[in-house]
Amino acid sequence: MKRLIAAALLLLGLAGPVTAQEYPSRPITMLVVFAPGGATDVLARIMADHMARTLNQRILVENVSGAGGTIGGARGAQAAPDGYTLTVGSLGSHSAAPSIYRSVAYDPRELQPIGLIAGTPMYFVVRNNFPARTMQEFLAQVRENPGRVTNANAGVGSTNHLGCALFAHLTGARMTEVPYRGEGPAVNDVVAQQVDSACVLAPAAVPQIQSGTMRGLLIAARERAAGTPSVPSSVEAGVPDFLFQGWNAVFAPRGTPAAVVAKLDQAMRAALADPAVVRRIEELGSIPARTEAQGPEALRGLVRSEVARWATVVRAAGIEPQ
């Protein structure tokens, strides 16, 4: 009997390491906290495709949108901590959300970070038949018609909403906010000329600007971007303090085994070391995570600093918690 008990205990002790070594033994679900077509969705699919090959397992991308990404964020946070449910979040959903919403079902600082995908510049865009051709003309029109110019965002608390809230705070522009369930639907309505303007992240903005279906009035950076040479920087457009870069990253539920986190980290690093992946991300106007910014601990530090920073910005901008 003692031998049987000892054997059973030995098997139990081996169960954890064997499971970790076999991971992943079934498909992984990667939750995207916004609707298809936006920056978060596009970058997630690029990473999922490469990581699936590295891990030799399918990664199924599922869009769970709503409430500025917090519905998908909550589902990901509450999933089993076994590495089979990952979440691709953004600056809005995974750092600003606690300051935007009175009740969020997760604390981004308590999640298991996997790694940063990319940083993403923001563009201020208008429908291609909007009368203003420059940012100064746009601001003049907004000031002459307060509240009449519409501004789309990906939902309250989204990166897009935060970007334009900062823009409005800096310029005094009074626009009517039109929230959507993701950046993709918001961009679609700018293209369809159903809404006047939006703050849009590069992967969703650049193709539309290049094709002429919407017009970029500025990129929220100190310099112009190679992919959109006709779009002035914030400095050139006369709004020098409007500097804004979003980001997207991969998270797992708190308590995910360290061995599983290590495998996912390796798979992300392999993707970001692939010149083809880097080229695809850069073609979208995003900036792939540098080596020193990759990995769980670097992302943990980023999230903690961003949660604190956006709490300050939200208060300064006068954004009322929802």
N, C-alpha and C positions, 0 to 999 in steps of 0.2 A: 504493500500500500504506500509506504513512504517513497518507494521508487517511482510509483505512478504519479504521486503528488509532485515530486521533484521534476519529473518529465513534463508535467502539465505547466508548472511554473516556468520551466525553461522555454517551452513553446510560447507562453504568454509574453515572456520577456523578448522573444525574437519577433513577435508579431509586428511591433511598430517599425523596426528597421526594415523587415522584409517588405511591408506595405510601402514604405517610402521609396525603397529601391525599385519597386514595380511601377511606381507612379510615372506617367499616367496609364492606367490600364483600361480606360474608357474615355469617351469624348468629353472635352472640357467646354463649359458654357462661358462665353465672354459677354457680359452685360454691357451695353452702351447706354448711358443714361439720357441720351437725346435721340430724337427721331433720325431716320436715315437721311443722308445727304449733307450733314453738317461736318465741321472740322473733326469733332470727336469721333464720329462714325467712320469717316474716311481713314483717319490715322489708325483707329482700332482694327480695321480690316486689313490694312497693310501689315500691321504687327501680327495679327492672328494667322495670316497666310504663312509667314516665315516661321513663326514659333511652332506651328503645327508640324512643319517639316522637321524642325530640330527635335521636337518631342516625340515624333513618329506617332502622332495621335490627332484626330480631328479636333478643331476648335470651332464651335458653333457660335456665331455672333447673333445676339438677340438685343433688339432695341426696346428699352423700357423707359419711356419718356414721361414727362410731367413734373410740375412743381420745381422748375429750375434744375432738374436732374436728381432731386432728392428722393423721388419714388424709386427710381432704379438704384440709387445709392443705398437706400434702406434695404431693398431686396438683397443686394449684394452683401451688405454688412451682416444680415441675418441668416445668410446661407450657411450650410455646414462647413466648418473650417477644414476641408479636406483637399483643397486645391482644385476642385472640379467646378467651382464658380468663381470667376474673376470679374472685376468691374473696371471699366475704363471711365474715369471721371475727369473733371476739369477743375480749373481754378474756382469756378462758381460753385459747383456741386461739392467739392472736397476741400474748400478752405473758407469761402465767404458764406456758405449756407447757414452756419450757426448764428451769424450776425443778421441775416436776412429774414429767417423764419423763427417764429417764437418756439416752435416745436419741431425738432429734427430727430428722427429715430436712430441717429448714429452720430458719433463724434469722429470726424475724420482723423483726429490725432490718435485714436484708439485702434484704428484699422491696421492690418498688416500691409505695409507698403511693399510693392514688388519693384517698380521702377518707373522713371520718367521716360516718356516717349519723345516729346519734343516741346519746344517753346513755339508760340505762334503769334506773330504780329497781328494787330487789328486794323481794319480799314473802316473808314466812315464812307458809306456809299449812298447814292441816291438813284432813283429810277432814271432810265436813260433819257426820258423826256422832261425831266424836272428843269424848270427855267434857270436855276442858278448853275453857273459853270465853274465857280470857285467856292472855296469855303467862306470867304468873306462875303460873297454874294448870298450864299445860303444863310449865313448868320443874319444878314440884313433883312432877308425875307422872313425869317423866323421872328425877329424882333418887331417887325411891322405887323405880323399876324400871329401873336402869341397863342399857342394851343391849336392852331389850325394845321400845322405841318405834322404829319404822322411819322412815328418812328417804331420800327419793328424790333422785337428781341426774341430770344429763344425761351422766354419764360422768366418770371420774376426770380431773381437770384442767379440767373445764368451768367456766364462770362460776358455775353453780349449786353445783357441788361446792366451789369456793373460798368462795362466800358462806356456805354452811353450815359449812365448816371454820372460818371466822372466827367465826361465831356460837357454835360449840361451844367454841372457844378462849376467847371472852369470858365465856361463861356456865358453862363446865364441864359442859355437857350431854353425856352419853354416849348416843349413838343408834347404831343399826345402819344403816350406809349401804347403799343399794340402787342401784347404778349402772344407767343405761339408755343407749341409743344416741342420746339426744337429749332435749330438754326436753319435746317433745310427748308421747312415750310415758310419760315420768315423770308428767306432769300427768294423762294418761289414767288411770293407775293410782291416783292420789290421788282423782280423781273417782269411779272404780269402787270405792273404799274397799278397795283391795288393799294400800295402803301408808299410813302414818299422816300423814306430813308431808313438806314439801319447801321449798326456797328456789327461788322462781320469779320470773322477770323479768316486768315489767309487761305486755307484749303478750300473754303466755300466761296471766297471773294475773288480770288485771282482768275479762275477760269471764266467767270462772268464778266469781269473787267476786260480781260483779253478779248472776249468775243463781242464786247460792246453791248451786252444785254443790261448792264447797269454801269454807272459811272462812279469811279473812286474820286472823292474830293481830298482825301489825305490818307496816308498810312501813319499810324500812331507810333512813329519812331523818329530818330534824329536824322536818318538818311533815307533816300528812296530805295526801293527794292529792285533787284535786277529783273524780276519777272514782270514788274509793272512800272517801267521807267517814266511813264507819263504822269504817274500819281505823285504829287508833292509830299514831302515829309511834313510832320506837324510843324516844324520850325518854319519851313517855307510857306505853309498855309496860314501862318499867323496865330497858331495855337501851340506855342512851344512847350507848354507844360503837359500837353496831352500825349504822354508816353505810356503805352499800354501793351503788355505782352501776356497773352493767355498761355496755358499749358495743359497738356493731357498726360495722364499717368495711369498705371495699372495697380489695382489694389486687390487684396484677398481679405476674407474675414479674420478677425482677431483670433489667435489660437491656431492658425495654420502651421503645421509642423515645419521645423527649420529645414529639414531635408527637402521638402516640397518647395519651400520658398527658394532654396538654393538652385533647384532645377529650373524654376521659372525665371530666376534672375539670369542664369546662364543662357536660357533661350532668348531673353530680351537682349542681352549683350551681343549674342550672335547675330540677331537681326540688325542691330544698330552698327555692327561691324561690316555688314554686307554693303558694298558700294551700290548695288542695285536698289536696296531699301533706302539708303541715304539719298540717292538721286531722286527717288519717287517723293520722299518727304520734302526735299528742297524744291522740287518742281511745283509743289503745292504752296510754296512760300513759307513753309515752317522751318524751324531750326532743330535738327536732330540733337538729342541730348548728348553733350560731350561726355567723354569717358569719366571725368571727375564728378559729373552730375548723375551718373547712372548708379543703380543699385538701391536696395531697400533703405539703407541708413541715410543716404543723400536725400532720398525722397521724404523720409521721415522729418529731416531737418527742414526741408522746403515747406512741407505742409504746416508744421508748427509755426514757422515764421510768417507764412501767408495768412493763417488764421488770425494771428495777432495784427498783422498789417491791415487786413480788410475790415476788422472790427473798427479800427480807427477811421478808415476811409468812409465806411458806411455811415458812421456817426457824423463825420464832417460834411458828407453830401446830403445829410438830412433824410436818408432813406428810412422810412418807417417799417419796422418788422411786420411781416405778414402773419 
